[in-house]
Amino acid sequence: MKGIQMIIRKFRLQRGWSQEQLAELSGLSVRTVQRIERGHKPSLESLKSLAAVLETSVENLQPEQVMDSESKLTQEEQVAIEQVQAIKGFYSHLISYALVISILFAINLITNPSYIWAIWPAMGWGIGIVNHGLGAFEVLNFFGPKWEKRQIQKRLGRKL
C-alpha cells in the first residue's frame, strides 16, 4: 500500500487519533476517511480539510510531491502498518468464522441433532484460520521478507 492513504494514516497515527476523530475534526464523514485510507482518491476539498487539521499543506499529502521527511514513511513504518493490517485481517476472519460456524451448528442441532455435520466445515475452515493466524502473527513465516530477499539476490546473481 502506497501513496496518500499511507501519508494520511501516518499523520493520523502520529497524533494518536482514530479515524472517527480525524473525521470529526476535519468535517468529513468517517466513511470518507476510511475510503481515503483504503486507497480511494480524495477530492481537493477533502484534501484541504485534512491538510488544515493535520497542520500541513495539500502538497505534503500528495505522494508524488511529498518532499519533507515528516510525511514520508520509513520502511520500518510500512512494515509495521502491513503487520497490523495482517493481524486486523486475521481477527476479522476469526470473527466471521465464529459467527458462521455458530449459525451452522445451530441449524445442525435444530434440523438433525443425531448427526453433527457442522463439525466438517468447522474443521476445514478452522485449518484456514490457523494458517491465517500463523502468517499474521509471523509464527511460521517460511515465505516472508527474508526469504523473498534471498530469492531476489539469488536471481540477480548477487552474493547473500
DSSP file (Angstrom, degrees, kcal/mol; ACC not computed):
  #  RESIDUE AA STRUCTURE BP1 BP2  ACC     N-H-->O    O-->H-N    N-H-->O    O-->H-N    TCO  KAPPA ALPHA  PHI   PSI    X-CA   Y-CA   Z-CA
    1    1 A M              0   0    0      0, 0.0     2,-0.3     0, 0.0    81,-0.1   0.000 360.0 360.0 360.0 129.0    0.0    0.0    0.0
    2    2 A K        +     0   0    0      4,-0.0     3,-0.5    37,-0.0     2,-0.2  -0.853 360.0  37.5-137.4 170.6    1.5    3.3   -1.0
    3    3 A G  S >> S-     0   0    0     -2,-0.3     4,-1.7     1,-0.2     3,-0.7  -0.477 103.0 -10.5  95.9-154.7    0.5    6.9   -1.6
    4    4 A I  H 3> S+     0   0    0      1,-0.3     4,-2.9     2,-0.2     5,-0.3   0.821 125.2  60.0 -59.8 -36.1   -1.8    9.3    0.0
    5    5 A Q  H 3> S+     0   0    0     -3,-0.5     4,-2.2     1,-0.2    -1,-0.3   0.889 107.1  46.7 -63.1 -37.2   -3.5    6.8    2.2
    6    6 A M  H <> S+     0   0    0     -3,-0.7     4,-2.4     2,-0.2    -1,-0.2   0.885 112.7  50.1 -69.3 -38.0   -0.3    5.9    3.9
    7    7 A I  H  X S+     0   0    0     -4,-1.7     4,-2.5     2,-0.2    -2,-0.2   0.940 113.5  44.1 -66.1 -47.3    0.6    9.5    4.4
    8    8 A I  H  X S+     0   0    0     -4,-2.9     4,-2.6     1,-0.2    -2,-0.2   0.918 113.8  50.7 -65.2 -42.7   -2.7   10.4    5.9
    9    9 A R  H  X S+     0   0    0     -4,-2.2     4,-2.9    -5,-0.3     5,-0.2   0.909 110.1  50.8 -60.5 -41.5   -2.7    7.3    8.1
   10   10 A K  H  X S+     0   0    0     -4,-2.4     4,-2.5     2,-0.2    -2,-0.2   0.950 111.4  46.6 -62.4 -48.7    0.8    8.2    9.3
   11   11 A F  H  X S+     0   0    0     -4,-2.5     4,-1.2     1,-0.2    -1,-0.2   0.920 114.7  48.6 -57.9 -43.7   -0.2   11.8   10.2
   12   12 A R  H  <>S+     0   0    0     -4,-2.6     5,-2.2     1,-0.2     4,-0.4   0.928 113.1  45.7 -64.1 -45.9   -3.3   10.5   12.0
   13   13 A L  H ><5S+     0   0    0     -4,-2.9     3,-0.9     1,-0.2    -1,-0.2   0.836 105.4  61.0 -68.9 -32.9   -1.4    7.8   14.0
   14   14 A Q  H 3<5S+     0   0    0     -4,-2.5    -1,-0.2     1,-0.3    -2,-0.2   0.846 109.1  44.0 -60.5 -31.9    1.3   10.3   14.9
   15   15 A R  T 3<5S-     0   0    0     -4,-1.2    -1,-0.3    -3,-0.4    -2,-0.2   0.511 113.8-120.3 -90.5  -5.6   -1.3   12.3   16.6
   16   16 A G  T < 5 +     0   0    0     -3,-0.9     2,-0.3    -4,-0.4    -3,-0.2   0.774  61.4 149.5  73.4  26.2   -2.9    9.2   18.2
   17   17 A W      < -     0   0    0     -5,-2.2    -1,-0.2    -6,-0.2     2,-0.1  -0.652  41.7-135.8 -94.6 148.0   -6.3    9.9   16.5
   18   18 A S     >  -     0   0    0     -2,-0.3     4,-2.2     1,-0.1     5,-0.2  -0.437  34.1-103.9 -84.6 170.9   -8.8    7.3   15.4
   19   19 A Q  H  > S+     0   0    0      1,-0.2     4,-2.4     2,-0.2     5,-0.2   0.876 124.2  54.9 -63.1 -36.0  -10.5    7.6   12.0
   20   20 A E  H  > S+     0   0    0      2,-0.2     4,-2.5     1,-0.2    -1,-0.2   0.911 107.7  48.2 -64.4 -42.2  -13.6    8.9   13.8
   21   21 A Q  H  > S+     0   0    0      2,-0.2     4,-2.7     1,-0.2     5,-0.2   0.918 111.9  49.2 -64.7 -43.0  -11.6   11.6   15.5
   22   22 A L  H  X S+     0   0    0     -4,-2.2     4,-2.2     1,-0.2     6,-0.3   0.913 111.7  49.9 -61.9 -42.0  -10.0   12.7   12.2
   23   23 A A  H  X>S+     0   0    0     -4,-2.4     4,-1.4     2,-0.2     5,-1.2   0.932 112.3  46.9 -61.7 -46.1  -13.3   12.7   10.5
   24   24 A E  H  <5S+     0   0    0     -4,-2.5     3,-0.2     1,-0.2    -2,-0.2   0.923 114.7  45.8 -63.3 -45.0  -14.9   14.9   13.3
   25   25 A L  H  <5S+     0   0    0     -4,-2.7    -1,-0.2     1,-0.2    -2,-0.2   0.838 117.8  42.9 -68.6 -32.8  -12.0   17.3   13.3
   26   26 A S  H  <5S-     0   0    0     -4,-2.2    -1,-0.2    -5,-0.2    -2,-0.2   0.617 107.2-120.9 -89.7 -12.6  -11.8   17.7    9.5
   27   27 A G  T  <5S+     0   0    0     -4,-1.4     2,-0.2     1,-0.3    -3,-0.2   0.597  72.7 124.2  82.0  10.1  -15.6   17.9    9.0
   28   28 A L      < -     0   0    0     -5,-1.2    -1,-0.3    -6,-0.3     2,-0.2  -0.566  67.6-100.6 -95.9 164.9  -15.5   14.8    6.7
   29   29 A S     >  -     0   0    0     -2,-0.2     4,-1.9     1,-0.1     5,-0.2  -0.505  26.6-119.3 -80.2 156.7  -17.6   11.7    7.2
   30   30 A V  H  > S+     0   0    0      1,-0.2     4,-2.7     2,-0.2     5,-0.2   0.892 116.2  56.9 -60.3 -39.2  -15.9    8.6    8.8
   31   31 A R  H  > S+     0   0    0      1,-0.2     4,-2.5     2,-0.2    -1,-0.2   0.878 104.3  51.6 -61.4 -38.2  -16.7    6.7    5.6
   32   32 A T  H  > S+     0   0    0      2,-0.2     4,-2.5     1,-0.2    -1,-0.2   0.925 110.8  47.7 -64.5 -44.2  -14.8    9.3    3.6
   33   33 A V  H  X S+     0   0    0     -4,-1.9     4,-2.4     1,-0.2    -2,-0.2   0.917 112.4  49.9 -62.7 -42.6  -11.7    9.0    5.9
   34   34 A Q  H  X S+     0   0    0     -4,-2.7     4,-1.0     1,-0.2    -2,-0.2   0.917 110.8  49.3 -61.9 -43.6  -12.0    5.2    5.6
   35   35 A R  H ><>S+     0   0    0     -4,-2.5     5,-2.5     1,-0.2     3,-0.5   0.919 110.7  49.7 -62.4 -43.9  -12.2    5.3    1.8
   36   36 A I  H ><5S+     0   0    0     -4,-2.5     3,-1.3     1,-0.2    -1,-0.2   0.923 110.5  50.0 -61.9 -43.8   -9.2    7.6    1.6
   37   37 A E  H 3<5S+     0   0    0     -4,-2.4    -1,-0.2     1,-0.3    -2,-0.2   0.664 107.4  55.9 -71.4 -14.5   -7.1    5.3    3.9
   38   38 A R  T <<5S-     0   0    0     -4,-1.0    -1,-0.3    -3,-0.5    -2,-0.2   0.486 130.4 -91.3 -92.4  -4.7   -8.1    2.3    1.7
   39   39 A G  T < 5S+     0   0    0     -3,-1.3    -3,-0.2    -4,-0.5     2,-0.2   0.464  76.3 142.0 114.4   0.4   -6.8    4.0   -1.4
   40   40 A H      < -     0   0    0     -5,-2.5    -1,-0.3    -6,-0.1    -2,-0.1  -0.522  58.8-107.9 -73.8 142.7   -9.7    5.9   -2.9
   41   41 A K        -     0   0    0     -2,-0.2     2,-0.1     1,-0.1    -1,-0.1  -0.566  34.6-137.7 -75.1 124.5   -8.7    9.3   -4.4
   42   42 A P        -     0   0    0      0, 0.0     2,-0.1     0, 0.0    -1,-0.1  -0.445  17.6-110.2 -80.7 155.9   -9.9   12.2   -2.3
   43   43 A S     >  -     0   0    0     -2,-0.1     4,-2.4     1,-0.1     5,-0.2  -0.347  31.3-107.8 -74.2 164.6  -11.4   15.3   -3.7
   44   44 A L  H  > S+     0   0    0      1,-0.2     4,-2.4     2,-0.2     5,-0.2   0.880 121.5  54.2 -61.7 -38.2   -9.5   18.6   -3.5
   45   45 A E  H  > S+     0   0    0      2,-0.2     4,-2.2     1,-0.2    -1,-0.2   0.904 108.3  48.5 -63.5 -41.5  -11.9   19.8   -0.8
   46   46 A S  H  > S+     0   0    0      2,-0.2     4,-2.6     1,-0.2     5,-0.2   0.919 111.2  50.7 -63.8 -42.7  -11.3   16.7    1.3
   47   47 A L  H  X S+     0   0    0     -4,-2.4     4,-2.9     1,-0.2    -2,-0.2   0.905 109.4  50.7 -60.5 -41.8   -7.5   17.2    0.9
   48   48 A K  H  X S+     0   0    0     -4,-2.4     4,-2.2     2,-0.2    -1,-0.2   0.915 111.3  48.2 -63.2 -42.7   -7.8   20.8    2.0
   49   49 A S  H  X S+     0   0    0     -4,-2.2     4,-2.0     2,-0.2    -2,-0.2   0.922 114.4  45.6 -63.2 -44.6   -9.8   19.8    5.1
   50   50 A L  H  X S+     0   0    0     -4,-2.6     4,-2.7     1,-0.2    -2,-0.2   0.913 111.5  51.9 -65.9 -42.8   -7.4   17.1    6.0
   51   51 A A  H  <>S+     0   0    0     -4,-2.9     5,-2.4    -5,-0.2     4,-0.4   0.899 109.3  50.6 -61.3 -40.8   -4.4   19.3    5.4
   52   52 A A  H ><5S+     0   0    0     -4,-2.2     3,-0.7     1,-0.2    -1,-0.2   0.932 114.5  42.5 -63.4 -46.1   -5.8   22.0    7.7
   53   53 A V  H 3<5S+     0   0    0     -4,-2.0    -2,-0.2     1,-0.2    -1,-0.2   0.868 115.9  48.4 -69.1 -36.6   -6.5   19.6   10.5
   54   54 A L  T 3<5S-     0   0    0     -4,-2.7    -1,-0.2    -5,-0.2    -2,-0.2   0.426 109.8-124.8 -85.2   1.9   -3.1   17.8   10.1
   55   55 A E  T < 5S+     0   0    0     -3,-0.7     2,-0.3    -4,-0.4    -3,-0.2   0.918  73.8 102.1  55.0  51.0   -1.4   21.2   10.1
   56   56 A T  S   <S-     0   0    0     -5,-2.4    -1,-0.2    -6,-0.1     2,-0.2  -0.843  73.9 -90.2-144.5-179.6    0.3   20.6    6.7
   57   57 A S     >  -     0   0    0     -2,-0.3     4,-0.6    -3,-0.1     3,-0.4  -0.599  30.8-115.6 -96.6 161.6   -0.1   21.6    3.1
   58   58 A V  H >> S+     0   0    0      1,-0.2     3,-1.2    -2,-0.2     4,-0.5   0.870 116.5  60.2 -59.5 -37.2   -2.1   19.9    0.5
   59   59 A E  H >4 S+     0   0    0      1,-0.3     3,-1.1     2,-0.2     6,-0.3   0.862  98.5  56.6 -61.2 -36.2    1.1   19.3   -1.4
   60   60 A N  H 34 S+     0   0    0     -3,-0.4    -1,-0.3     1,-0.2    -2,-0.2   0.662 104.1  54.4 -70.9 -14.4    2.5   17.3    1.5
   61   61 A L  H << S+     0   0    0     -3,-1.2    -1,-0.2    -4,-0.6    -2,-0.2   0.538  90.3  85.2 -93.3  -8.0   -0.5   14.9    1.3
   62   62 A Q  S X< S-     0   0    0     -3,-1.1     3,-1.9    -4,-0.5     4,-0.5  -0.856  72.2-148.3 -99.2 118.0    0.1   14.1   -2.3
   63   63 A P  G >  S+     0   0    0      0, 0.0     3,-0.8     0, 0.0    -1,-0.1   0.795  93.4  57.1 -58.9 -34.3    2.6   11.3   -2.7
   64   64 A E  G 3  S+     0   0    0      1,-0.2    -5,-0.0    -3,-0.1    -2,-0.0   0.673 116.6  36.8 -72.8 -12.8    4.2   12.4   -5.9
   65   65 A Q  G <  S+     0   0    0     -3,-1.9     2,-0.3    -6,-0.3    -1,-0.2   0.313  80.9 130.9-118.6   7.3    5.0   15.8   -4.4
   66   66 A V    <   +     0   0    0     -3,-0.8    -6,-0.1    -4,-0.5    -5,-0.0  -0.463  17.3 154.3 -67.5 123.8    6.0   14.7   -0.9
   67   67 A M        +     0   0    0     -2,-0.3     2,-0.2     5,-0.0    -1,-0.2   0.665  41.4  83.2-121.0 -31.3    9.3   16.4    0.0
   68   68 A D  S >> S-     0   0    0      1,-0.1     3,-0.9     3,-0.0     4,-0.6  -0.549  72.7-132.9 -84.7 147.5    9.5   16.7    3.7
   69   69 A S  T 34 S+     0   0    0      1,-0.2     3,-0.2    -2,-0.2    -1,-0.1   0.693  97.5  72.9 -71.0 -18.9   10.7   13.8    5.8
   70   70 A E  T 34 S+     0   0    0      1,-0.2    -1,-0.2     3,-0.0    -2,-0.0   0.872 103.8  38.3 -63.6 -36.5    7.9   14.2    8.3
   71   71 A S  T <4 S+     0   0    0     -3,-0.9     2,-0.2     2,-0.1    -1,-0.2   0.565  96.1  96.8 -95.2  -8.0    5.3   12.9    5.9
   72   72 A K  S  < S-     0   0    0     -4,-0.6     2,-0.4    -3,-0.2    -5,-0.0  -0.572  72.3-129.3 -79.3 144.5    7.4   10.2    4.2
   73   73 A L        -     0   0    0     -2,-0.2     2,-0.1     4,-0.0    -2,-0.1  -0.786  16.4-136.1 -93.8 134.5    7.0    6.7    5.6
   74   74 A T     >  -     0   0    0     -2,-0.4     4,-2.3     1,-0.1     5,-0.2  -0.435  26.3-110.2 -79.3 163.1   10.1    4.7    6.5
   75   75 A Q  H  > S+     0   0    0      1,-0.2     4,-2.4     2,-0.2     5,-0.2   0.888 121.3  54.7 -59.0 -39.0   10.5    1.1    5.5
   76   76 A E  H  > S+     0   0    0      1,-0.2     4,-2.3     2,-0.2    -1,-0.2   0.895 107.9  48.4 -62.3 -41.8   10.1    0.2    9.2
   77   77 A E  H  > S+     0   0    0      2,-0.2     4,-2.5     1,-0.2    -1,-0.2   0.897 110.6  50.9 -67.1 -40.1    6.8    2.1    9.4
   78   78 A Q  H  X S+     0   0    0     -4,-2.3     4,-2.4     2,-0.2    -2,-0.2   0.921 111.2  48.1 -62.9 -43.3    5.4    0.5    6.2
   79   79 A V  H  X S+     0   0    0     -4,-2.4     4,-2.3     2,-0.2    -2,-0.2   0.920 111.9  49.8 -63.1 -43.4    6.3   -3.0    7.6
   80   80 A A  H  X S+     0   0    0     -4,-2.3     4,-2.4     2,-0.2    -2,-0.2   0.912 111.3  48.6 -62.2 -43.1    4.6   -2.2   10.9
   81   81 A I  H  X S+     0   0    0     -4,-2.5     4,-2.3     1,-0.2    -1,-0.2   0.911 111.7  49.4 -63.9 -42.1    1.5   -0.9    9.2
   82   82 A E  H  X S+     0   0    0     -4,-2.4     4,-2.0     2,-0.2    -1,-0.2   0.881 110.6  50.8 -64.8 -37.8    1.3   -4.0    7.0
   83   83 A Q  H  X S+     0   0    0     -4,-2.3     4,-2.3     2,-0.2    -2,-0.2   0.920 110.5  48.4 -65.7 -43.2    1.8   -6.3   10.0
   84   84 A V  H  X S+     0   0    0     -4,-2.4     4,-2.6     1,-0.2    -2,-0.2   0.898 111.0  50.9 -63.8 -39.7   -1.0   -4.5   11.9
   85   85 A Q  H  X S+     0   0    0     -4,-2.3     4,-2.4     2,-0.2    -1,-0.2   0.881 109.0  51.5 -65.4 -36.7   -3.3   -4.8    8.9
   86   86 A A  H  X S+     0   0    0     -4,-2.0     4,-2.0     2,-0.2    -2,-0.2   0.908 111.7  46.5 -65.4 -41.3   -2.5   -8.6    8.6
   87   87 A I  H  X S+     0   0    0     -4,-2.3     4,-2.4    49,-0.2    -2,-0.2   0.907 111.8  51.0 -66.9 -41.3   -3.4   -9.0   12.3
   88   88 A K  H  X S+     0   0    0     -4,-2.6     4,-2.2     1,-0.2    -2,-0.2   0.908 109.5  51.3 -61.5 -41.6   -6.6   -7.0   11.8
   89   89 A G  H  X S+     0   0    0     -4,-2.4     4,-2.3     1,-0.2    -1,-0.2   0.882 108.6  51.9 -61.8 -39.4   -7.5   -9.2    8.8
   90   90 A F  H  X S+     0   0    0     -4,-2.0     4,-2.8     2,-0.2    -2,-0.2   0.941 109.9  47.7 -62.7 -47.6   -6.9  -12.3   10.9
   91   91 A Y  H  X S+     0   0    0     -4,-2.4     4,-2.3     1,-0.2    -2,-0.2   0.887 111.6  50.7 -63.4 -37.8   -9.2  -11.1   13.7
   92   92 A S  H  X S+     0   0    0     -4,-2.2     4,-2.2     2,-0.2    -1,-0.2   0.922 111.8  47.7 -62.5 -43.7  -11.9  -10.1   11.2
   93   93 A H  H  X S+     0   0    0     -4,-2.3     4,-2.5     1,-0.2    -2,-0.2   0.898 110.8  51.9 -62.8 -41.8  -11.6  -13.6    9.6
   94   94 A L  H  X S+     0   0    0     -4,-2.8     4,-2.5     2,-0.2    -2,-0.2   0.889 109.0  49.4 -64.4 -40.5  -11.8  -15.2   13.1
   95   95 A I  H  X S+     0   0    0     -4,-2.3     4,-2.4     2,-0.2     5,-0.2   0.919 111.1  49.8 -65.3 -43.2  -15.0  -13.3   13.9
   96   96 A S  H  X S+     0   0    0     -4,-2.2     4,-2.8     1,-0.2     5,-0.3   0.927 111.1  50.4 -59.2 -44.8  -16.6  -14.3   10.6
   97   97 A Y  H  X S+     0   0    0     -4,-2.5     4,-2.8     1,-0.2     5,-0.3   0.940 110.5  48.5 -57.6 -50.2  -15.6  -17.9   11.4
   98   98 A A  H  X S+     0   0    0     -4,-2.5     4,-1.9     1,-0.2    -1,-0.2   0.907 114.7  45.2 -61.0 -43.0  -17.1  -17.9   14.8
   99   99 A L  H  X S+     0   0    0     -4,-2.4     4,-2.2     2,-0.2    -2,-0.2   0.952 116.7  42.9 -66.2 -49.8  -20.4  -16.3   13.6
  100  100 A V  H  X S+     0   0    0     -4,-2.8     4,-2.6     1,-0.2    -2,-0.2   0.924 115.5  48.1 -65.7 -44.5  -20.9  -18.6   10.6
  101  101 A I  H  X S+     0   0    0     -4,-2.8     4,-2.6    -5,-0.3    -1,-0.2   0.885 110.2  53.1 -65.8 -36.9  -19.9  -21.8   12.4
  102  102 A S  H  X S+     0   0    0     -4,-1.9     4,-2.3    -5,-0.3    -1,-0.2   0.928 110.6  47.2 -61.0 -44.2  -22.2  -20.9   15.3
  103  103 A I  H  X S+     0   0    0     -4,-2.2     4,-2.7     2,-0.2    -2,-0.2   0.910 111.1  51.4 -63.6 -42.2  -25.1  -20.5   12.9
  104  104 A L  H  X S+     0   0    0     -4,-2.6     4,-2.8     1,-0.2    -2,-0.2   0.913 110.7  48.2 -62.5 -41.7  -24.2  -23.8   11.2
  105  105 A F  H  X S+     0   0    0     -4,-2.6     4,-2.8     2,-0.2    -1,-0.2   0.899 111.1  50.8 -65.4 -38.8  -24.2  -25.6   14.5
  106  106 A A  H  X S+     0   0    0     -4,-2.3     4,-2.0     2,-0.2    -2,-0.2   0.942 112.6  45.6 -62.9 -46.6  -27.5  -24.1   15.4
  107  107 A I  H  X S+     0   0    0     -4,-2.7     4,-2.8     1,-0.2     5,-0.3   0.925 113.3  51.3 -60.4 -44.6  -29.0  -25.1   12.1
  108  108 A N  H  X S+     0   0    0     -4,-2.8     4,-2.7     1,-0.2    -2,-0.2   0.926 111.3  46.1 -59.0 -46.9  -27.5  -28.6   12.5
  109  109 A L  H  < S+     0   0    0     -4,-2.8    -1,-0.2     1,-0.2    -2,-0.2   0.821 115.9  46.3 -69.8 -29.6  -28.9  -29.0   16.0
  110  110 A I  H  < S+     0   0    0     -4,-2.0    -2,-0.2    -5,-0.2    -1,-0.2   0.907 122.4  33.2 -76.3 -42.5  -32.3  -27.8   15.0
  111  111 A T  H  < S+     0   0    0     -4,-2.8    -2,-0.2     1,-0.2    -3,-0.2   0.866 138.9   1.7 -86.1 -38.3  -32.6  -29.9   11.8
  112  112 A N    ><  +     0   0    0     -4,-2.7     3,-1.2    -5,-0.3     5,-0.2  -0.525  58.7 169.5-152.9  77.4  -30.8  -33.1   12.6
  113  113 A P  T 3  S+     0   0    0      0, 0.0     3,-0.1     0, 0.0    -4,-0.1   0.653  74.5  69.6 -68.7 -13.5  -29.3  -33.4   16.1
  114  114 A S  T 3  S+     0   0    0      1,-0.2     2,-0.5    -5,-0.0    -5,-0.1   0.757 103.7  41.5 -77.4 -22.5  -28.5  -37.1   15.7
  115  115 A Y  S <  S-     0   0    0     -3,-1.2     2,-1.5    -7,-0.2    -1,-0.2  -0.971  72.8-152.3-127.4 118.4  -25.7  -36.3   13.2
  116  116 A I    >   +     0   0    0     -2,-0.5     3,-0.7     1,-0.2     4,-0.2  -0.649  30.3 158.1 -90.6  83.5  -23.3  -33.4   13.8
  117  117 A W  T >   +     0   0    0     -2,-1.5     3,-1.6    -5,-0.2    -1,-0.2   0.697  59.0  78.5 -78.6 -19.7  -22.4  -32.5   10.2
  118  118 A A  T 3> S+     0   0    0      1,-0.3     4,-1.7    -3,-0.2    -1,-0.2   0.653  77.2  75.3 -66.6 -13.6  -21.3  -28.9   11.2
  119  119 A I  H <> S+     0   0    0     -3,-0.7     4,-2.5     1,-0.2    -1,-0.3   0.841  88.3  60.0 -65.3 -31.5  -18.1  -30.3   12.5
  120  120 A W  H <> S+     0   0    0     -3,-1.6     4,-2.6     2,-0.2     5,-0.2   0.951 108.1  39.6 -67.9 -50.3  -16.8  -30.8    9.0
  121  121 A P  H  > S+     0   0    0      0, 0.0     4,-2.7     0, 0.0     5,-0.4   0.873 115.1  55.9 -65.2 -31.6  -17.0  -27.2    7.8
  122  122 A A  H  X S+     0   0    0     -4,-1.7     4,-1.8     2,-0.2    -2,-0.2   0.920 111.7  42.2 -64.1 -42.4  -15.7  -26.1   11.3
  123  123 A M  H  X S+     0   0    0     -4,-2.5     4,-1.8     2,-0.2    -1,-0.2   0.927 116.3  47.8 -70.2 -44.3  -12.6  -28.3   10.9
  124  124 A G  H  X S+     0   0    0     -4,-2.6     4,-1.2     1,-0.2     3,-0.2   0.953 118.5  38.9 -62.0 -50.3  -12.0  -27.3    7.3
  125  125 A W  H  X S+     0   0    0     -4,-2.7     4,-2.3     1,-0.2    -1,-0.2   0.849 110.2  62.9 -68.4 -33.1  -12.4  -23.6    7.8
  126  126 A G  H  X S+     0   0    0     -4,-1.8     4,-2.6    -5,-0.4    -1,-0.2   0.866  98.7  54.6 -59.8 -37.8  -10.5  -24.0   11.1
  127  127 A I  H  X S+     0   0    0     -4,-1.8     4,-2.3    -3,-0.2    -1,-0.2   0.914 108.7  48.9 -61.4 -42.3   -7.4  -25.2    9.3
  128  128 A G  H  X S+     0   0    0     -4,-1.2     4,-2.6     2,-0.2    -2,-0.2   0.889 109.9  51.7 -63.5 -39.4   -7.6  -22.0    7.2
  129  129 A I  H  X S+     0   0    0     -4,-2.3     4,-2.8     2,-0.2    -2,-0.2   0.932 110.2  48.3 -62.5 -46.9   -8.0  -19.9   10.4
  130  130 A V  H  X S+     0   0    0     -4,-2.6     4,-2.6     1,-0.2    -2,-0.2   0.926 112.7  48.6 -60.1 -44.9   -4.9  -21.5   12.0
  131  131 A N  H  X S+     0   0    0     -4,-2.3     4,-1.9     1,-0.2    -1,-0.2   0.914 111.8  49.2 -61.3 -43.8   -2.9  -20.9    8.8
  132  132 A H  H  X S+     0   0    0     -4,-2.6     4,-2.8     1,-0.2    -2,-0.2   0.914 112.0  48.9 -61.9 -44.0   -4.0  -17.3    8.6
  133  133 A G  H  X S+     0   0    0     -4,-2.8     4,-2.5     2,-0.2     6,-0.3   0.902 108.8  52.3 -63.6 -42.7   -3.1  -16.7   12.3
  134  134 A L  H  <>S+     0   0    0     -4,-2.6     5,-2.1     1,-0.2     6,-0.8   0.884 115.0  42.7 -62.2 -37.9    0.3  -18.3   11.9
  135  135 A G  H ><5S+     0   0    0     -4,-1.9     3,-0.8     3,-0.2    -2,-0.2   0.912 113.7  50.1 -73.6 -42.7    1.0  -16.0    9.0
  136  136 A A  H 3<5S+     0   0    0     -4,-2.8   -49,-0.2     1,-0.3    -2,-0.2   0.883 117.6  39.3 -65.0 -39.2   -0.5  -12.9   10.5
  137  137 A F  T 3<5S-     0   0    0     -4,-2.5    -1,-0.3    -5,-0.2    -2,-0.2   0.348 109.2-125.2 -93.3   6.6    1.5  -13.3   13.8
  138  138 A E  T < 5 +     0   0    0     -3,-0.8     3,-0.3     2,-0.2    -3,-0.2   0.830  65.7 137.9  54.7  39.1    4.6  -14.4   11.8
  139  139 A V  S   <S+     0   0    0     -5,-2.1     2,-0.6     1,-0.3    -4,-0.1   0.945  81.0  21.0 -74.6 -51.7    4.9  -17.7   13.8
  140  140 A L  S    S+     0   0    0     -6,-0.8    -1,-0.3    -9,-0.1     2,-0.2  -0.943  74.3 163.4-116.9 107.1    5.7  -19.7   10.7
  141  141 A N    >   +     0   0    0     -2,-0.6     3,-1.3    -3,-0.3     6,-0.2  -0.496   8.9 152.6-125.6  61.9    6.9  -17.4    8.0
  142  142 A F  T 3  S+     0   0    0      1,-0.3    -1,-0.2    -2,-0.2     5,-0.0   0.864  81.2  35.2 -60.7 -37.5    8.6  -19.7    5.5
  143  143 A F  T 3  S+     0   0    0     -3,-0.2    -1,-0.3     4,-0.1    -2,-0.0  -0.204  93.4 129.2-112.4  41.4    8.0  -17.3    2.6
  144  144 A G  S <> S-     0   0    0     -3,-1.3     4,-2.3     1,-0.0     5,-0.2   0.025  78.3 -71.1 -83.2-167.3    8.4  -14.0    4.4
  145  145 A P  H  > S+     0   0    0      0, 0.0     4,-2.6     0, 0.0     5,-0.2   0.834 129.7  54.2 -59.0 -37.2   10.5  -10.9    3.6
  146  146 A K  H  > S+     0   0    0      2,-0.2     4,-2.2     1,-0.2     5,-0.2   0.925 110.3  46.8 -65.2 -42.7   13.8  -12.6    4.4
  147  147 A W  H  > S+     0   0    0     -6,-0.2     4,-2.4     2,-0.2    -1,-0.2   0.925 112.2  50.7 -62.8 -44.9   13.0  -15.5    2.0
  148  148 A E  H  X S+     0   0    0     -4,-2.3     4,-2.5     1,-0.2    -2,-0.2   0.919 109.8  50.4 -58.8 -44.8   12.0  -13.0   -0.7
  149  149 A K  H  X S+     0   0    0     -4,-2.6     4,-2.6     1,-0.2    -1,-0.2   0.916 110.7  48.9 -61.7 -43.7   15.2  -11.0   -0.3
  150  150 A R  H  X S+     0   0    0     -4,-2.2     4,-2.4     1,-0.2    -1,-0.2   0.905 112.0  49.2 -62.4 -41.0   17.3  -14.2   -0.6
  151  151 A Q  H  X S+     0   0    0     -4,-2.4     4,-2.4     2,-0.2    -2,-0.2   0.898 111.7  48.1 -66.7 -40.0   15.4  -15.3   -3.7
  152  152 A I  H  X S+     0   0    0     -4,-2.5     4,-1.8     2,-0.2    -2,-0.2   0.938 112.9  48.1 -64.3 -46.6   15.8  -11.9   -5.3
  153  153 A Q  H  <>S+     0   0    0     -4,-2.6     5,-2.6     1,-0.2     4,-0.4   0.905 111.9  51.0 -59.9 -42.1   19.5  -11.8   -4.5
  154  154 A K  H ><5S+     0   0    0     -4,-2.4     3,-1.0     1,-0.2    -1,-0.2   0.918 111.4  46.3 -61.6 -45.5   19.9  -15.3   -5.9
  155  155 A R  H 3<5S+     0   0    0     -4,-2.4    -1,-0.2     1,-0.3    -2,-0.2   0.764 110.5  52.8 -73.1 -24.2   18.2  -14.5   -9.2
  156  156 A L  T 3<5S-     0   0    0     -4,-1.8    -1,-0.3    -5,-0.2    -2,-0.2   0.493 114.6-118.9 -86.2  -3.0   20.2  -11.3   -9.6
  157  157 A G  T < 5 +     0   0    0     -3,-1.0     2,-0.3    -4,-0.4    -3,-0.2   0.738  65.3 142.4  74.2  23.6   23.4  -13.4   -9.1
  158  158 A R      < -     0   0    0     -5,-2.6    -1,-0.3    -6,-0.2     2,-0.2  -0.657  55.9-105.8 -95.5 153.1   24.4  -11.5   -6.0
  159  159 A K              0   0    0     -2,-0.3    -1,-0.1     1,-0.1    -5,-0.0  -0.500 360.0 360.0 -75.1 147.0   26.1  -13.0   -3.0
  160  160 A L              0   0    0     -2,-0.2    -1,-0.1    -6,-0.0    -6,-0.0   0.446 360.0 360.0 -81.1 360.0   24.0  -13.4    0.1
